[in-house]
Amino acid sequence: MPSSVAPDVPRAEYPRPQMVRPDWLNLNGPWQFEIDAGDTGLERGLRERDLAGTITVPYAPESELSGIGNTDFMPAVWYRRTVTIPAEWAGRRTLLHFGAVDHDATVWVNGVEVVRHRGGFSPFTADLSGVARPGEEATIVVRARDSRHGPQARGKQSTRYHNYECLYTRTTGIWQTVWLEPVPDVHLRRPRITPDVAGSAFTVVAPLSANRPGNSVRVTVSDPDGVVVAGTVRADIDLSPTVRLELPAGRVRLWEPGDGFLYDVKIELLDAAGAVIDAVDSYAGLRSVSIDGKRLLINGKPVFQRLVLDQGYYPDGLMTAPSDEALLRDIELSLAAGFNGARLHQKVFEERFLYHADRLGYLVWGEFGDWGSHAEGEHKHTASFVTQWLEVLERDVSHPSIIGWCPLNETGQVIHDHLTHLDDVTRGMFLATKLADPTRPVIDASGYSHRVPETDVYDSHNYEQEPEAFAEQLSGLSKDQPYVNDIEGRPISVPYRGQPYFVSEYGGIWWNPELAGTEQAADRSTSWGYGQRVRTEEEFHERFAGLTGVLLDDPDMFGYCYTQLTDVFQEENGIYRFDRSTKLDVSRVRAAQTREAAYERTASEG
């Protein structure tokens, strides 16, 4: 962490743990702020003047931690801050980074527009060259627009004034770290590190901003005992120099579920004399994902995936974790309850969460927050959905904890005699994912409508609450006739073709111990969950064990995902409360699901 980060700066940790440079300036903290209810701020001169209030970045204005706490709709909001670019950065370009701004952002620096970006889940950057130099002041102005209407990748953000069912308080504007970083004129861009377990090697692609005669890229891989292997390639004729590094036999250690061993990786751009022009520190895990019939294998072994649905919301920060420790704590709570991973649901999580998952060997399915695409009763995905998803893939592709991708969730097109708009979007996002990352399996759309015949994984969402009925519905998998979601009895998916299969949402058991036996127990406007609310904690454990046991006992099922890790506002089906305190005997939850699965037993017998 640089010395320029003051101790009272919120979320002061380095925000991009797989591409670390020593020099940077965290811009979190107080910014001028103003709500623009009519989205007329540009006409009224908000870009040129001081703003009326103050907000604490990186927390959204709807959150308590922002100091605003306004949960009404805000069509546009404005931010303003003046900073001095460190003089010691002279001779280098200054980059202005935004972790995420919801939803449409325009950024001006010293009155000059430097970047526009659409999408609330992916990062973007502005180069301040020619606008503000080291040693000078830079006045940064941000306008974020967040429409209530029309298609938009919102995830779980409510389009009504109130929260309801499984939709929550909105997030508008800046909600992840803002920071400055100096880079040389020719510099390294985001590296891509691909593990090769079969070859005991890593392939490192190091994209460059430009080439110069005599330049080279050197990559060094280290473990706690020191340098393991290093390699150098020319960087003067290729914008993406590639280095393959084979690990010596005695220094090979896999990244495993529950054992997140990571190698340190240093990437350096050198000039013709061998002097370092630019350097970044990264890390990598040696891990593979493969498919063998109905088996989804990690490092060539069948690992039963005991996943939990994680919404990533916090009472005081909403989509922004109040601290880096809170991100880590959520993983620890999940592991304590017996889960070995999570489906990161309808939100692209902060990259720091993935860093902790990498370190702990925590399995993750990466997902896009595509809910909110409905307009006039239909899915109306726009080109920005694909654009944002590609930005997410670029950011996260090197994280070993991610073992699969899911660009869409619960799409509901009915089979027609012609292609639909959503068919094109579904196939386009599937192909874009496979092109960006051919190393991981991809679910074309989780639950409901599978429209891509070659989808790597087939899944369903099933919230049946009675274990016997649940078992009957799921009994056909061994005959290649698994449970498939439909809409009012109408088929919405292409046929199952023997892919690895799991129930990627189940349970959602509705339980609030404080409401047990009260008249409020049946009031879904203040407390919401799936199916019939259990009456006692004992009934919860019996139902959880029964439903989970059906999935554990199916030898053709490679995993499951239970809904969900925590309560979120009115949705009270979490293993933990919204504030992360205990509401159940977690040891019983753990015991119900950590017994050997039939999938694991079959593998050991084979």
WOHUHU-V602887 format. One record per pair of residues at least 12 apart in sequence whose C-alpha atoms are under 7 Angstrom apart, sorted by the first residue. I is the first residue (numbers start at 0). GAP is how many residues later the second one is. Records with the same first field share a line. If there is no record, write none. Layout:
I: GAP / GAP
This chain:
0: 12 / 13
1: 20 / 21 / 22
3: 21
4: 20 / 21
8: 19 / 20
9: 18 / 19
10: 312 / 313
11: 14
14: 162 / 336 / 337
15: 335
16: 335 / 338
17: 264 / 265
18: 171 / 261 / 262 / 263
19: 260 / 261 / 262
20: 258 / 259 / 260
22: 158 / 159
23: 156 / 157 / 158
24: 154 / 155 / 156
25: 152 / 153 / 154
26: 151 / 152
27: 29 / 30 / 149 / 150
28: 27 / 28
29: 24 / 25 / 26 / 27
30: 23 / 24 / 25 / 26 / 48 / 49 / 50
31: 19 / 21 / 22 / 23 / 47 / 48 / 49
32: 18 / 19 / 20 / 21 / 22 / 45 / 46 / 47
33: 17 / 18 / 19 / 43 / 44 / 45
34: 39 / 41 / 42 / 43
35: 39 / 40 / 41
36: 37 / 38 / 39
37: 37
38: 36 / 37
46: 94
54: 12 / 13
56: 117
57: 116 / 117 / 118 / 119
58: 115 / 116 / 258 / 261
59: 111 / 112 / 113 / 114 / 115
60: 111
61: 108 / 109
62: 253 / 254 / 255
63: 252 / 253
64: 251 / 252
70: 98
71: 89
73: 72
74: 70 / 71 / 72
75: 67 / 68 / 69 / 70
76: 66 / 67 / 68 / 96
77: 64 / 65 / 66
78: 62 / 63 / 64
79: 60 / 61 / 62
80: 58 / 59 / 60
81: 55 / 56 / 57 / 58
82: 54 / 55 / 56
83: 51 / 52 / 53 / 54
84: 48 / 49 / 50 / 51 / 52 / 53
85: 48 / 49
86: 47 / 48
88: 45 / 93
89: 44
91: 90 / 91 / 92 / 93
92: 36 / 89 / 90 / 91 / 92
93: 33 / 34 / 35 / 86 / 87 / 88 / 89
94: 30 / 31 / 32 / 33 / 85 / 86 / 87
95: 29 / 30 / 31 / 83 / 84 / 85
96: 27 / 28 / 29 / 81 / 82 / 83
97: 25 / 26 / 27 / 78 / 79 / 80 / 81
98: 23 / 24 / 25 / 77 / 78 / 79
99: 20 / 21 / 22 / 23 / 74 / 75 / 76
100: 19 / 72 / 73 / 74
101: 17 / 18 / 42 / 44 / 69 / 70 / 71 / 72
102: 15 / 16 / 17 / 41 / 42 / 43 / 69 / 70
103: 13 / 14 / 15 / 40 / 41 / 42
104: 12 / 13 / 37 / 38 / 39 / 40
105: 36 / 37 / 38
106: 34 / 35 / 36
107: 32 / 33 / 34
108: 22 / 29 / 30 / 31 / 32
109: 21 / 28 / 29 / 30
113: 12
117: 266
118: 269
120: 227
121: 266 / 269 / 270
143: 29
145: 26
149: 225
150: 221 / 222 / 223 / 224 / 229 / 230
151: 220 / 221
152: 216 / 217 / 218 / 219 / 220 / 232
153: 215 / 216 / 217 / 218
154: 191 / 192 / 214 / 215 / 216 / 217
155: 12 / 190 / 215
156: 12 / 13
157: 12
163: 361
164: 363 / 405 / 406
165: 405
174: 145
175: 144
183: 94
185: 23 / 24
186: 21 / 22 / 91
187: 18 / 19 / 20 / 21 / 90
188: 17 / 18 / 19 / 20
189: 17
190: 13 / 14 / 15 / 16
191: 12 / 13 / 14 / 206
192: 12 / 91 / 205
193: 204
194: 90 / 91 / 92
195: 90
196: 89 / 90 / 91
199: 46 / 47 / 52
200: 43 / 44 / 45 / 46
201: 42 / 43 / 44
202: 39 / 40 / 41 / 42
203: 38 / 39 / 40
204: 35 / 36 / 37 / 38
205: 34 / 35 / 36
206: 32 / 33 / 34
207: 31 / 32
209: 29
210: 24 / 25 / 26 / 28
211: 24
212: 23
213: 22 / 57 / 58
214: 19 / 20 / 21 / 55 / 56 / 57
215: 16 / 17 / 18 / 19 / 20 / 53 / 54 / 55
216: 15 / 16 / 17 / 18 / 51 / 52 / 53
217: 13 / 14 / 15 / 49 / 50 / 51
218: 12 / 13 / 46 / 47 / 48 / 49
219: 45 / 46 / 47
220: 42 / 43 / 44 / 45
221: 41 / 42 / 43
222: 40 / 41
227: 19 / 23
228: 16 / 18
229: 15
230: 12 / 14
253: 31 / 32 / 33
254: 30 / 31 / 32 / 106
255: 105
256: 104 / 105 / 106
257: 102 / 103 / 104
258: 101 / 102
259: 98 / 99 / 100 / 101
260: 24 / 98
261: 21 / 22 / 23 / 97
262: 20 / 21 / 22
263: 18 / 19 / 20
264: 16 / 17 / 18 / 19
265: 14 / 15 / 16
266: 12 / 13 / 14
267: 12
283: 116
284: 115
286: 12 / 113
288: 114 / 151
292: 205 / 206 / 207
293: 204 / 205 / 206 / 207 / 262
294: 205 / 263
295: 204 / 262
301: 298 / 301
302: 297
303: 254 / 255 / 293 / 295 / 296
304: 35 / 36 / 253 / 254 / 255
305: 33 / 34 / 35 / 253 / 254 / 255
306: 32 / 33 / 34 / 35 / 36 / 253 / 254 / 255
307: 31 / 33 / 34 / 35 / 253 / 254 / 255 / 256 / 257
308: 33 / 34 / 35 / 36 / 252 / 253 / 254 / 255 / 256
309: 32 / 33 / 34 / 35 / 254 / 255
310: 33 / 34 / 35
312: 255
314: 263 / 264
326: 26
327: 25 / 28
333: 231
336: 249 / 250 / 252 / 253
337: 252 / 255 / 256
339: 22 / 23
340: 21 / 22 / 23
341: 21 / 22 / 23
342: 21 / 22 / 23
343: 20 / 21 / 22 / 23
344: 22
345: 21 / 22 / 23 / 24
346: 20 / 21 / 22
347: 19 / 20 / 21
353: 45 / 47
356: 44
357: 41 / 42 / 43
360: 40
361: 39
362: 38 / 39 / 40
363: 37 / 38 / 39
364: 37 / 38 / 39 / 40
365: 36 / 38 / 39 / 40
366: 38 / 39 / 40
367: 21 / 38 / 39 / 40
369: 38 / 39
378: 43
385: 43
392: 43
396: 40
402: 37
403: 36 / 37 / 38
404: 36 / 37 / 38
405: 36 / 37 / 38 / 39 / 40
406: 22 / 37 / 38
407: 36 / 37 / 38
408: 36 / 37 / 38
409: 35 / 36 / 37 / 38 / 39
410: 34 / 37 / 38
411: 36 / 37 / 80
412: 36 / 79
413: 77 / 78
414: 76 / 77
422: 28
425: 18
426: 25
429: 14
440: 15 / 16
441: 13 / 14 / 15
442: 12 / 13 / 14 / 15
445: 13 / 14
446: 12 / 13 / 14 / 38
447: 12 / 37 / 38 / 44
448: 43 / 44
449: 43 / 44
450: 42 / 43
452: 41
455: 43
456: 42 / 43 / 44
457: 41 / 42 / 43 / 44
458: 42 / 43 / 44 / 45
459: 23 / 24 / 25 / 42 / 43 / 44
460: 24 / 42 / 43 / 44 / 45
461: 41 / 43 / 44
462: 43 / 44 / 45 / 67
464: 42 / 66
466: 76 / 79 / 80
469: 77
470: 79
476: 79
477: 78
479: 18
499: 58
500: 56 / 57
501: 55 / 56 / 57 / 58
502: 57 / 58
503: 56 / 57
504: 56 / 57 / 58
505: 55 / 56 / 57
506: 55 / 56
507: 21 / 22 / 54 / 55 / 56 / 65
508: 20 / 21 / 64
509: 18 / 19 / 20 / 23 / 24 / 62 / 63
510: 22 / 23 / 61 / 62
511: 60
515: 19
525: 44
526: 43 / 44 / 45
527: 42 / 43 / 44
528: 42 / 43 / 44
544: 47
547: 45
551: 45 / 46
552: 44 / 45
553: 44 / 45
554: 43 / 44 / 47
555: 43
556: 42
557: 41
565: 12 / 14
